[in-house]
Amino acid sequence: MGYDGGRKEFGVFLPVANGGWIVSSTTPPLDGLYPQNRAAAVLADQIGLDFVMSMAKFRGFGGHTDHWGAALESVTLMAALAEATSRVKIWATLHPLLQNPAVAAKLISTLDHISGGRAGLNIVAGAYRDEFAQMGAWDDGLDHDDRYALAEEWTRLVKRLWTEDSVSHDGRFFTLNDCQSKPKPLSQPRPDLICAGVSERGFAFAVAEADACFIGGEDEAALRDASRRAKARAAELGKAIRTYAMCTVVHADTDAQAQDLADRYRDGVDMGAVTTMLSNWGVPPERLAETAARQGAFMTRTVIGAPATCGAKIRDLVETCELDGLMLIFPDYEAGLTMFGAEILPGLREAYP
């Protein structure tokens, strides 16, 4: 089957936590607070991006930058940004470990009404032990696959609550008794469901339950294979799935200047925060130093260069990896989004109408 060059979606991962997605002391300051997030969302709306998304984060990674130590709550933030925007889709994040499905259904339905039918739910089924243990929300009796089983039951209940008048359920993790949830969402057939699954169990959950999934891979071949695998598995289930990747855009007037910027950000890496982050992600202690050195400051795939170079690299990434879209990250969101809207997005819309 040949590559489908149909319309792609481009959105922005909001700087909801300080430091953003470059773990460095030499990047432009991102404080994780409302004014910067509002400015980024309004710009994304104005230039014609498809979605804005915020993560849910409750504990940072320390280091000398206290990376992600300050973070706004996702749903509350997105409700405010729904009022500040008019067209862009509004995707909030919830953890099934923290919210009862009836509460989650009500939260996102409310967001959908505030936004006029633009809401989406990013489901994070996995968890970082320290982040949840600090609030007494970690259950040592649940292993990795159990957490996805919980998320699966949770997600199916949220879907039912969005469509059924009354939901009764006696399951492994949740019990609902004539549970009612009104008003129903405005979005048809329902708000977008988004998930990222890296493990085999997580991948299976994302493909089965979500409308779009964020995929990863060590290189472009692995990313393409993950996209193909997600679409093939979805087809076996009689459904479709959209695949997205994350991408950090570092731009300047020339390729050389952009590379100098990226090198400066790499040189300022907060290795203490990177090491804690990787430990939270499950990297074993004996491999932490090596893995941290290999990852460095950038948390995602990058495109670096002058605007024309970045645009060409983005098209190459989307087509080579057979993606349906990208979630964009910028060191400086105001400068990056302004450039992207003026110099890259028009070409992408022409290429993928």
N, C-alpha and C positions, 0 to 999 in steps of 0.2 A: 504494500500500500504506500503510495507516494505521500509526500509532506503536504498537509492541508494548510494553505496560506490564508485561511479565513481570519476574521476579526480576532484580535488579541486584546486582552485587558491589561492595563497598566495602572498600578496603584502605588500607594506610599505607606510604608511602615512608620507610623508616627513616632516621634522622639519622646515616648511616654515616660522613659526613665533616664536619669542623668547619664551622660556619656554616649548615649545612642548605641550604635553597633560597631564602633571602633573603640577598643579598650586602650586608650592612650591619653597622655597628659598634654599632647601637642596638637590636638584637634580643636576646631572652633568650639566654644563652650555650649554645651547642651545641658540645661538644668533640669529637664523633665517636668517643667511646670506649665501651667495653662497657657500663658501668652504665646510661648513658642509653639505649642501644639495647635492652638487656635489659628495662628498665622499660617502654619503649614497646611492645615485642613482647608482654610479659605483659599489659599493659593492653589491647592490641588483641585478644588472645585472650579476655580476661575479658569485654569488652563485646560480643563476638560479631562482630568484623570477619571478612572472608573471607580476607584474605591479608596478609602482610607481605613487603616486597621490599627488598633492598639492592642498590645499584649496585657496580660495581667501578671503583675510582679509584686511580691510582698517582702522580699529580702534581697539585698544586694550582695556583691561579691568582694567587698572590702578593697584591699590594696590602697595605694596612696591616693587614688582617685575616688575611692568609695563607689566604684562603678555599680550603677543601678541601685544605689542606696536610697534614692528618692524617686518615687514613681506614683503617678496618679492612678486612681481606680478606674478600670477600663469602661464599665457601663455608664457610670456617672459622667465621665469625660465625653463619651460618645453622644450621650443625650444632649449635652451642651453644644457639641459640634454639629449635631443635627440641626439645631436652631441657627447656627452660624453659616450653614451651607444650604444649597438648594437642589443640587443634582447628584453629587457624588454619593456612592453607596457607603454606608456606615457600618463597619464590622467591629463588633466588640468581642472580648474574650472572656470565657468563663471556665472554671475548673469543676468538673463533676464531683471531685472530692470535697468541695467546699459549699456548693449550693444544692439544695433539694431540687429535683426536677420541676416541681410545681413553682418554686420561686424563680428558677431560671426561665421557664416558659413565660411567666408574667413579666419579668424584666425585659426580655427581648421583644415581647409583644408591645410593651409600653414604648420601647425604643422605636419600634416599627411605626407606631402611631405618631410619635413626635416627629419622625423623619418623613412621614408621608409615604411609607412603604419602601424605605431604602435600607432597612436594617439587615444585618447578617450576624451570625454567631460563629466565632472561632472556638472550637472545642479543644482544650488541652487536657488530654487524658492522663499523660504521665505527670510526674511531679519530682521536685527536688526535696529530698528528705528534710534538710535543715530549714527550708522555707516553710514547710508545713508543720514540722515538729515544734517550732517556736510558738505556734498558736494551738497546740494540742490537737492538730488535725491529721497527724500521721498515724497510720495503722500498720504496725509491723506484721500483722497477720495477712496483709494483702501484698502479694508479690506483683511483679511487673504485669503478668498476664491477667491477674485478678483485677488490677486497676483498669485494664482495657475492657474486661467483662463488665465492670461497674459502669464504665463510660458508655458501653453499648446499651445496657439496660436503661441508663439515664437518658440517652439520646432518643431512644425509641419512645420513652414516656413523654419527653418534651414534644416530639412530633405529634403524638396522640393528643396531648393537651391543647395543641394549636388547632386541631381539627375536630375533636369529639366533644360532645356536650358534657359527658361525664366519663371519668376514667377510674376504674377499679383495677388494682394490680397487687398481687402478693408475690414478690420476687425474692431473689437472693439478697439484694441490697436495698430495695425500696418497697414501701407499702403505701398504696393510695386507695382510699375508700370513698367512692362517689366524689372524686376530686374534680372540681370545676374550675375553669380558667377562662374568664371573659374580661375584656373583649378579645376576640381572635385577632391575629395579625392581619394587616392590610395586604401584605405581599402575597402574591399568588404564584405557585401553590402554597408557598410559605417563605419565610426569610431564608436567605442563603445559609448553608451550613458549610463550614470550612474546617479542615483539620490537617495537621502534619503528622505523618507516621513514619518513623525511621526504622524501627524494628519490624520483623515480619508480622507480629501480632498487631502492632500499631498501623502498619501499612494496610493490612486486611480490614481493620476497623475503619480507617479513613475512606477506603474505596467503597466499602459497603454502605456507610452511613452518610457520607458528606456529598456535596455537590462539586466541591473543588478541594484539591489537596496540594499542600506544599511538599515538594520532593527535594531530595538532596543527593549528592554524589561527589566523590573525590575529584572527578574530572567530567568533561562534557559527555564522554561515552557512557559513563555511569549514570549521569543525569538523563540522558536520552533513553537508556535502558529502563530506568525507573518510570519514566513517562509512558513508555510503551507497555510496560508491565501493568501499570495502573489502568490504562485504557482497556487492555485485553481482559483483565480481571473484572472490570466493570461490565464489559460486554457480556461476559459469562453470566453475570448477575442480571442481565437484561436492562441495564441502565447505562448512562454516560457519566463521565467524570472529566473535569477540567484540571489540568496540571499547571502549577505555578512554581517558580523558584524565586529566591531572594537575590537581590543584586545591589551592591553598593557602587555608586557612581561618583568618581573623583575627577573633576574637570578643571581645566584652566584654559588660558588662551592658546597654549601650544601643548603638544604631547609632552615635550621635555619638562615644561613647568608643572604639568599635572603629575608626572612621574616624581618630580622633586617633592611635591606636596605629599604624595602617597608614601615616599621614603621617610619624610619627616614624621608622618603619623606613625609609621612602623618603628621609627627610632624612639618614639615616646611611649612605647608599649608599657602598660602596667602589668608586669609579669605576675605580681601577687594576685591581682584580680583574675587574670587569665587562668592561673593555676587553680584558684578556688572554683571558678566557673567549670572547668573541666572535671574537677573532682565531683562537683554536683551532678555533672552529666554522666558520671559513672566510670571515668577513666581510672584504672587501678593505680595505686600510689607509685609502684615501680616504673610506670610509664608516664607519669605526670610531667616531669621535666622535659622529656623528649617531645611529647605531644604539644606542650605549651610553646616550646621553641618553634615547632613546625607551624602551629597555627598563627602565632604572633598576634598583632593588634586587631586585624580584620576578622570579624565573625562570619562573614559571608563571602560569596564570590564577588569579584570586583571587575568593573570596567574603568579604565584609566586613560585619559587623553583629552585632547581638544574636543569641543562638542561634536564635530563631524566624525571624529574617531570613535567617540563613545556611542554615537548613533549607529555606526556600522557594526561595532562590537555587540551592541544589544540585538540588532537584527540577526547577526550570526549566532548568538547564543540562543535566541528563540527558535530559529530554524534548525540549527544543528541538534538541539536537544528536544525538538518537537514539543514545545511548550505552548500553552494557551495564554500565558501572560507572565508578567513579572511584578513582584512587589519591590519597590525601589527604596533605597536608603541613601541619604546624603550626609556628608560631614557638616555642611551648612545648608539647612533645609530651604531657607529663603533664596539664597543664591542658586542652589541646585535646582529647585523647582522652577524658578524664573527662567533659567537657562533651558531646562528640559522642555518647558512649554513653548518657548520661542524657537528653539533650534533642533529639537529631536522629535517631539511628539507629532508635529505635522507630517513628517516623513513616515513615521510609523503608522499613522492613520491612513495615509495614502497606500502604503504597502499592504496593510491588513484592514481593508474597509469593512 
